[in-house]
Amino acid sequence: MMLDRMPSRCVIHTMIKSLLSNWKTTSAGVIMIAGAIIHLAFSIHAKTANENTWTIAITSIVGGLGLLVAGDASQSAPASTQPPTS
């Protein structure tokens, strides 16, 4: 029954394709997560990690994961041709 719960290969392929096609948000997410982990590791090593350090690290990691699953903005959207109304 465990095989029923595992994602299919098609889903994984789609996820990887999305990560590669949205390279701007993916790279920002990876950098954000890496920065948070490095900052947390140095704080723990220096024994200066406190509640604020953990809060910042967890928030940055969650934000980075959000960027990983987000897509880049579409450039094909037409600009508004109507003049602004006052």
VMD Tcl script that builds the backbone (N, CA, C; Angstrom):
set m [mol new atoms 258]
animate dup $m
set s [atomselect $m all]
$s set {name element resname resid chain x y z} {
  {N N MET 1 A 0.803 -1.194 0.000}
  {CA C MET 1 A 0.000 0.000 0.000}
  {C C MET 1 A 0.851 1.265 0.000}
  {N N MET 2 A 2.111 1.133 0.359}
  {CA C MET 2 A 2.979 2.306 0.414}
  {C C MET 2 A 3.203 2.886 -0.972}
  {N N LEU 3 A 3.176 2.048 -2.010}
  {CA C LEU 3 A 3.404 2.529 -3.364}
  {C C LEU 3 A 2.269 3.424 -3.839}
  {N N ASP 4 A 1.063 3.243 -3.286}
  {CA C ASP 4 A -0.069 4.070 -3.677}
  {C C ASP 4 A 0.121 5.524 -3.254}
  {N N ARG 5 A 0.858 5.743 -2.199}
  {CA C ARG 5 A 1.040 7.090 -1.664}
  {C C ARG 5 A 2.208 7.833 -2.291}
  {N N MET 6 A 3.099 7.143 -2.949}
  {CA C MET 6 A 4.267 7.783 -3.541}
  {C C MET 6 A 3.865 8.542 -4.797}
  {N N PRO 7 A 4.466 9.730 -5.031}
  {CA C PRO 7 A 4.114 10.484 -6.237}
  {C C PRO 7 A 4.584 9.759 -7.489}
  {N N SER 8 A 3.820 9.925 -8.528}
  {CA C SER 8 A 4.190 9.264 -9.773}
  {C C SER 8 A 5.364 9.995 -10.416}
  {N N ARG 9 A 5.973 9.337 -11.360}
  {CA C ARG 9 A 7.125 9.916 -12.038}
  {C C ARG 9 A 6.730 11.162 -12.814}
  {N N CYS 10 A 5.522 11.193 -13.333}
  {CA C CYS 10 A 5.042 12.343 -14.095}
  {C C CYS 10 A 4.968 13.590 -13.220}
  {N N VAL 11 A 4.541 13.427 -11.984}
  {CA C VAL 11 A 4.446 14.568 -11.067}
  {C C VAL 11 A 5.844 15.097 -10.754}
  {N N ILE 12 A 6.774 14.204 -10.512}
  {CA C ILE 12 A 8.147 14.620 -10.212}
  {C C ILE 12 A 8.766 15.298 -11.432}
  {N N HIS 13 A 8.522 14.748 -12.615}
  {CA C HIS 13 A 9.039 15.355 -13.838}
  {C C HIS 13 A 8.469 16.757 -14.036}
  {N N THR 14 A 7.194 16.927 -13.783}
  {CA C THR 14 A 6.557 18.242 -13.908}
  {C C THR 14 A 7.142 19.227 -12.902}
  {N N MET 15 A 7.399 18.761 -11.675}
  {CA C MET 15 A 7.963 19.627 -10.649}
  {C C MET 15 A 9.368 20.081 -11.034}
  {N N ILE 16 A 10.185 19.175 -11.522}
  {CA C ILE 16 A 11.554 19.519 -11.926}
  {C C ILE 16 A 11.530 20.461 -13.119}
  {N N LYS 17 A 10.642 20.208 -14.063}
  {CA C LYS 17 A 10.521 21.079 -15.229}
  {C C LYS 17 A 10.108 22.489 -14.810}
  {N N SER 18 A 9.212 22.593 -13.829}
  {CA C SER 18 A 8.785 23.901 -13.328}
  {C C SER 18 A 9.942 24.627 -12.640}
  {N N LEU 19 A 10.744 23.888 -11.871}
  {CA C LEU 19 A 11.888 24.508 -11.196}
  {C C LEU 19 A 12.909 25.026 -12.204}
  {N N LEU 20 A 13.124 24.282 -13.277}
  {CA C LEU 20 A 14.111 24.696 -14.263}
  {C C LEU 20 A 13.608 25.832 -15.148}
  {N N SER 21 A 12.319 25.856 -15.431}
  {CA C SER 21 A 11.795 26.912 -16.294}
  {C C SER 21 A 11.624 28.229 -15.540}
  {N N ASN 22 A 11.440 28.181 -14.241}
  {CA C ASN 22 A 11.309 29.381 -13.418}
  {C C ASN 22 A 12.607 29.615 -12.656}
  {N N TRP 23 A 13.683 29.816 -13.394}
  {CA C TRP 23 A 15.010 29.855 -12.772}
  {C C TRP 23 A 15.215 31.080 -11.890}
  {N N LYS 24 A 14.514 32.163 -12.148}
  {CA C LYS 24 A 14.716 33.370 -11.339}
  {C C LYS 24 A 14.219 33.172 -9.917}
  {N N THR 25 A 12.986 32.702 -9.775}
  {CA C THR 25 A 12.452 32.492 -8.431}
  {C C THR 25 A 13.100 31.292 -7.762}
  {N N THR 26 A 13.481 30.283 -8.547}
  {CA C THR 26 A 14.155 29.126 -7.973}
  {C C THR 26 A 15.505 29.519 -7.394}
  {N N SER 27 A 16.274 30.302 -8.131}
  {CA C SER 27 A 17.584 30.713 -7.625}
  {C C SER 27 A 17.448 31.616 -6.401}
  {N N ALA 28 A 16.447 32.486 -6.388}
  {CA C ALA 28 A 16.226 33.334 -5.208}
  {C C ALA 28 A 15.846 32.482 -4.000}
  {N N GLY 29 A 15.016 31.454 -4.211}
  {CA C GLY 29 A 14.638 30.569 -3.115}
  {C C GLY 29 A 15.802 29.768 -2.579}
  {N N VAL 30 A 16.638 29.250 -3.484}
  {CA C VAL 30 A 17.803 28.471 -3.057}
  {C C VAL 30 A 18.782 29.347 -2.278}
  {N N ILE 31 A 19.014 30.552 -2.756}
  {CA C ILE 31 A 19.929 31.471 -2.063}
  {C C ILE 31 A 19.376 31.853 -0.696}
  {N N MET 32 A 18.068 32.073 -0.623}
  {CA C MET 32 A 17.442 32.439 0.651}
  {C C MET 32 A 17.554 31.301 1.668}
  {N N ILE 33 A 17.300 30.081 1.230}
  {CA C ILE 33 A 17.395 28.925 2.129}
  {C C ILE 33 A 18.849 28.699 2.553}
  {N N ALA 34 A 19.775 28.767 1.594}
  {CA C ALA 34 A 21.194 28.555 1.916}
  {C C ALA 34 A 21.702 29.613 2.887}
  {N N GLY 35 A 21.314 30.860 2.657}
  {CA C GLY 35 A 21.728 31.929 3.569}
  {C C GLY 35 A 21.212 31.722 4.976}
  {N N ALA 36 A 19.966 31.279 5.087}
  {CA C ALA 36 A 19.388 31.040 6.412}
  {C C ALA 36 A 20.093 29.900 7.132}
  {N N ILE 37 A 20.392 28.831 6.400}
  {CA C ILE 37 A 21.058 27.683 7.016}
  {C C ILE 37 A 22.481 28.035 7.419}
  {N N ILE 38 A 23.190 28.769 6.571}
  {CA C ILE 38 A 24.567 29.171 6.901}
  {C C ILE 38 A 24.577 30.099 8.111}
  {N N HIS 39 A 23.655 31.058 8.133}
  {CA C HIS 39 A 23.570 31.983 9.278}
  {C C HIS 39 A 23.273 31.223 10.565}
  {N N LEU 40 A 22.356 30.278 10.496}
  {CA C LEU 40 A 22.007 29.494 11.677}
  {C C LEU 40 A 23.178 28.625 12.125}
  {N N ALA 41 A 23.897 28.033 11.172}
  {CA C ALA 41 A 25.045 27.183 11.523}
  {C C ALA 41 A 26.143 27.987 12.206}
  {N N PHE 42 A 26.432 29.182 11.684}
  {CA C PHE 42 A 27.455 30.024 12.319}
  {C C PHE 42 A 27.003 30.486 13.699}
  {N N SER 43 A 25.732 30.783 13.861}
  {CA C SER 43 A 25.229 31.217 15.170}
  {C C SER 43 A 25.298 30.088 16.190}
  {N N ILE 44 A 24.967 28.882 15.751}
  {CA C ILE 44 A 25.045 27.739 16.666}
  {C C ILE 44 A 26.497 27.446 17.022}
  {N N HIS 45 A 27.381 27.525 16.033}
  {CA C HIS 45 A 28.800 27.259 16.282}
  {C C HIS 45 A 29.394 28.288 17.247}
  {N N ALA 46 A 28.976 29.548 17.123}
  {CA C ALA 46 A 29.489 30.598 18.006}
  {C C ALA 46 A 28.730 30.663 19.326}
  {N N LYS 47 A 27.744 29.783 19.489}
  {CA C LYS 47 A 26.918 29.733 20.700}
  {C C LYS 47 A 26.187 31.051 20.958}
  {N N THR 48 A 25.767 31.711 19.883}
  {CA C THR 48 A 25.004 32.954 20.017}
  {C C THR 48 A 23.579 32.808 19.485}
  {N N ALA 49 A 23.174 31.576 19.182}
  {CA C ALA 49 A 21.822 31.351 18.658}
  {C C ALA 49 A 20.809 31.544 19.778}
  {N N ASN 50 A 19.840 32.408 19.526}
  {CA C ASN 50 A 18.770 32.633 20.484}
  {C C ASN 50 A 17.429 32.526 19.755}
  {N N GLU 51 A 16.367 32.940 20.416}
  {CA C GLU 51 A 15.035 32.825 19.817}
  {C C GLU 51 A 14.912 33.637 18.529}
  {N N ASN 52 A 15.529 34.809 18.501}
  {CA C ASN 52 A 15.472 35.643 17.292}
  {C C ASN 52 A 16.175 34.964 16.116}
  {N N THR 53 A 17.298 34.330 16.367}
  {CA C THR 53 A 18.034 33.647 15.308}
  {C C THR 53 A 17.202 32.516 14.713}
  {N N TRP 54 A 16.563 31.738 15.581}
  {CA C TRP 54 A 15.735 30.633 15.110}
  {C C TRP 54 A 14.513 31.146 14.354}
  {N N THR 55 A 13.905 32.225 14.834}
  {CA C THR 55 A 12.732 32.793 14.157}
  {C C THR 55 A 13.102 33.280 12.757}
  {N N ILE 56 A 14.220 33.972 12.645}
  {CA C ILE 56 A 14.672 34.472 11.341}
  {C C ILE 56 A 14.993 33.309 10.408}
  {N N ALA 57 A 15.658 32.284 10.929}
  {CA C ALA 57 A 16.038 31.141 10.089}
  {C C ALA 57 A 14.812 30.395 9.584}
  {N N ILE 58 A 13.871 30.127 10.456}
  {CA C ILE 58 A 12.672 29.387 10.040}
  {C C ILE 58 A 11.850 30.206 9.060}
  {N N THR 59 A 11.713 31.508 9.317}
  {CA C THR 59 A 10.969 32.370 8.399}
  {C C THR 59 A 11.640 32.422 7.030}
  {N N SER 60 A 12.951 32.518 6.999}
  {CA C SER 60 A 13.670 32.557 5.732}
  {C C SER 60 A 13.566 31.245 4.972}
  {N N ILE 61 A 13.612 30.138 5.681}
  {CA C ILE 61 A 13.490 28.836 5.024}
  {C C ILE 61 A 12.092 28.662 4.435}
  {N N VAL 62 A 11.064 29.043 5.180}
  {CA C VAL 62 A 9.696 28.946 4.663}
  {C C VAL 62 A 9.506 29.887 3.471}
  {N N GLY 63 A 10.063 31.092 3.564}
  {CA C GLY 63 A 9.990 32.022 2.433}
  {C C GLY 63 A 10.716 31.496 1.211}
  {N N GLY 64 A 11.852 30.865 1.429}
  {CA C GLY 64 A 12.596 30.270 0.326}
  {C C GLY 64 A 11.842 29.123 -0.322}
  {N N LEU 65 A 11.170 28.323 0.495}
  {CA C LEU 65 A 10.345 27.247 -0.062}
  {C C LEU 65 A 9.184 27.825 -0.874}
  {N N GLY 66 A 8.643 28.947 -0.416}
  {CA C GLY 66 A 7.594 29.615 -1.178}
  {C C GLY 66 A 8.095 30.084 -2.528}
  {N N LEU 67 A 9.310 30.592 -2.549}
  {CA C LEU 67 A 9.892 31.003 -3.828}
  {C C LEU 67 A 10.167 29.816 -4.734}
  {N N LEU 68 A 10.508 28.673 -4.155}
  {CA C LEU 68 A 10.763 27.486 -4.973}
  {C C LEU 68 A 9.503 27.012 -5.691}
  {N N VAL 69 A 8.364 27.105 -5.034}
  {CA C VAL 69 A 7.134 26.624 -5.662}
  {C C VAL 69 A 6.427 27.711 -6.465}
  {N N ALA 70 A 6.873 28.956 -6.349}
  {CA C ALA 70 A 6.268 30.047 -7.110}
  {C C ALA 70 A 6.784 30.037 -8.543}
  {N N GLY 71 A 6.033 30.668 -9.423}
  {CA C GLY 71 A 6.452 30.765 -10.814}
  {C C GLY 71 A 6.857 32.187 -11.151}
  {N N ASP 72 A 7.644 32.330 -12.197}
  {CA C ASP 72 A 8.030 33.660 -12.663}
  {C C ASP 72 A 6.820 34.363 -13.269}
  {N N ALA 73 A 6.825 35.667 -13.209}
  {CA C ALA 73 A 5.737 36.441 -13.785}
  {C C ALA 73 A 5.752 36.303 -15.304}
  {N N SER 74 A 4.586 36.298 -15.888}
  {CA C SER 74 A 4.475 36.171 -17.335}
  {C C SER 74 A 4.784 37.505 -18.000}
  {N N GLN 75 A 5.604 37.476 -19.028}
  {CA C GLN 75 A 5.952 38.685 -19.764}
  {C C GLN 75 A 4.996 38.923 -20.928}
  {N N SER 76 A 4.071 37.998 -21.155}
  {CA C SER 76 A 3.197 38.111 -22.311}
  {C C SER 76 A 1.916 38.894 -22.014}
  {N N ALA 77 A 1.753 39.378 -20.800}
  {CA C ALA 77 A 0.547 40.127 -20.460}
  {C C ALA 77 A 0.586 41.488 -21.152}
  {N N PRO 78 A -0.477 41.849 -21.870}
  {CA C PRO 78 A -0.477 43.140 -22.572}
  {C C PRO 78 A -0.630 44.303 -21.592}
  {N N ALA 79 A 0.001 45.407 -21.930}
  {CA C ALA 79 A -0.107 46.603 -21.106}
  {C C ALA 79 A -1.480 47.220 -21.317}
  {N N SER 80 A -1.931 47.938 -20.326}
  {CA C SER 80 A -3.237 48.584 -20.426}
  {C C SER 80 A -3.168 49.719 -21.445}
  {N N THR 81 A -4.147 49.768 -22.354}
  {CA C THR 81 A -4.160 50.819 -23.386}
  {C C THR 81 A -5.104 51.950 -23.038}
  {N N GLN 82 A -5.859 51.793 -21.969}
  {CA C GLN 82 A -6.796 52.843 -21.586}
  {C C GLN 82 A -6.079 53.893 -20.748}
  {N N PRO 83 A -6.370 55.176 -21.003}
  {CA C PRO 83 A -5.758 56.215 -20.180}
  {C C PRO 83 A -6.366 56.176 -18.779}
  {N N PRO 84 A -5.586 56.551 -17.780}
  {CA C PRO 84 A -6.111 56.540 -16.408}
  {C C PRO 84 A -7.256 57.551 -16.274}
  {N N THR 85 A -8.264 57.161 -15.535}
  {CA C THR 85 A -9.401 58.057 -15.296}
  {C C THR 85 A -9.178 58.776 -13.977}
  {N N SER 86 A -9.606 60.042 -13.941}
  {CA C SER 86 A -9.420 60.790 -12.711}
  {C C SER 86 A -10.706 61.154 -12.063}
}
mol reanalyze $m
mol bondsrecalc $m
mol representation Tube
mol addrep $m
